[in-house]
Amino acid sequence: MRLRQSFLIGVMLLAGCKQQDVDGLGRIGRKLLERTQAAASPLRERFDSTLSGMSGRESVRQRVRLRMQWDQALAKEQIEVHATGGVVELRGTVKTDQLRRRAVELAEATVGVERVADQLQIE
């Protein structure tokens, strides 16, 4: 981290920035990082606590449901998730074929899912 910081300072000085400018930009960067971490902390805690409470067959279903809820495009869609072992079945209706494909892709990419049975209907 220090090496990268020193390198950036050197580049800025060569580009015509004064040390005062470099120091000011460094302070801004550190404040931005601190505020971003502070804002993201409650979300990370909520997400981590949700995932840590899952186990067994229910966890595959829950993982897929959570991924659908966290996806902005799918959050308002009426999708039921059923799981038996690593086989997940998606039922319900979505507005477009693109949303149907997105739901299937999310389910397939979820840890513990071996196969997805797509029973989704397009409105």
C-alpha positions in Angstrom: 0.0 0.0 0.0 2.8 2.4 0.9 4.6 1.6 -2.3 1.5 2.3 -4.4 1.0 5.6 -2.5 4.6 6.7 -3.0 4.3 5.8 -6.7 1.1 7.9 -7.1 2.8 10.8 -5.3 5.8 10.6 -7.7 3.5 10.5 -10.8 1.5 13.5 -9.6 4.6 15.5 -8.9 6.0 14.7 -12.3 2.6 15.7 -13.8 2.9 19.1 -12.3 1.0 18.7 -9.1 2.4 20.3 -6.0 3.0 18.3 -2.8 0.1 20.3 -1.3 -2.2 19.1 -4.0 -1.1 15.5 -3.5 -1.6 15.7 0.2 -5.1 17.2 -0.3 -6.1 14.5 -2.7 -4.8 11.9 -0.3 -6.9 13.3 2.6 -10.0 13.3 0.3 -9.3 9.7 -0.7 -8.9 8.5 2.9 -12.1 10.3 4.0 -14.0 8.8 1.0 -12.8 5.3 1.9 -13.8 5.8 5.6 -17.3 7.0 4.7 -17.8 4.3 2.2 -16.8 1.6 4.7 -19.1 3.1 7.3 -22.0 3.2 5.0 -21.5 -0.3 3.8 -20.9 -1.8 7.2 -24.6 -2.2 8.2 -25.4 -3.9 4.9 -22.4 -6.2 5.2 -23.5 -7.2 8.7 -27.1 -7.8 7.6 -25.9 -9.9 4.6 -23.4 -11.9 6.7 -25.9 -12.7 9.4 -28.5 -13.8 6.9 -26.1 -16.2 5.2 -24.6 -17.6 8.5 -28.1 -18.7 9.7 -28.6 -21.1 6.8 -28.0 -24.8 6.8 -29.0 -28.0 4.9 -31.7 -28.2 2.2 -33.3 -24.9 3.3 -30.1 -23.1 2.7 -30.1 -23.7 -1.1 -33.6 -22.4 -1.3 -32.8 -19.4 0.9 -29.7 -18.6 -1.0 -31.5 -18.5 -4.3 -34.4 -16.4 -2.8 -32.0 -13.9 -1.3 -30.2 -13.5 -4.5 -33.5 -12.8 -6.3 -34.5 -10.3 -3.6 -31.1 -8.5 -3.8 -31.2 -8.3 -7.6 -32.9 -5.0 -8.5 -34.4 -6.3 -11.7 -36.0 -9.4 -10.0 -36.9 -8.0 -6.6 -40.5 -7.1 -7.6 -41.1 -10.2 -9.6 -43.4 -13.0 -8.3 -41.0 -16.0 -8.3 -41.4 -19.0 -6.0 -38.3 -21.0 -5.3 -38.5 -24.7 -4.4 -35.5 -26.9 -3.6 -34.9 -30.6 -3.2 -31.3 -31.2 -2.6 -29.3 -29.4 -5.3 -32.3 -29.2 -7.7 -34.1 -25.8 -7.7 -37.4 -25.2 -9.3 -38.5 -21.7 -10.2 -42.2 -21.0 -10.6 -44.2 -17.9 -11.1 -44.5 -15.1 -13.6 -42.0 -12.5 -14.9 -42.5 -9.6 -17.3 -39.9 -10.4 -19.9 -37.9 -13.3 -21.3 -34.8 -11.4 -20.2 -35.9 -11.4 -16.6 -36.7 -15.2 -16.9 -33.1 -15.8 -18.2 -31.7 -13.6 -15.4 -33.6 -15.6 -12.7 -32.3 -18.9 -14.1 -28.8 -17.6 -14.4 -28.8 -16.4 -10.8 -30.2 -19.7 -9.5 -27.6 -21.7 -11.5 -24.8 -19.6 -10.2 -25.8 -20.1 -6.5 -23.7 -22.2 -4.3 -25.2 -25.7 -3.8 -27.4 -25.6 -6.9 -26.8 -28.5 -9.3 -29.7 -28.1 -11.6 -32.5 -25.5 -12.2 -36.0 -26.5 -13.4 -37.4 -23.4 -15.1 -41.2 -23.3 -14.7 -41.4 -19.5 -15.1 -44.1 -18.0 -17.3 -43.9 -14.7 -19.1 -46.8 -12.2 -18.6 
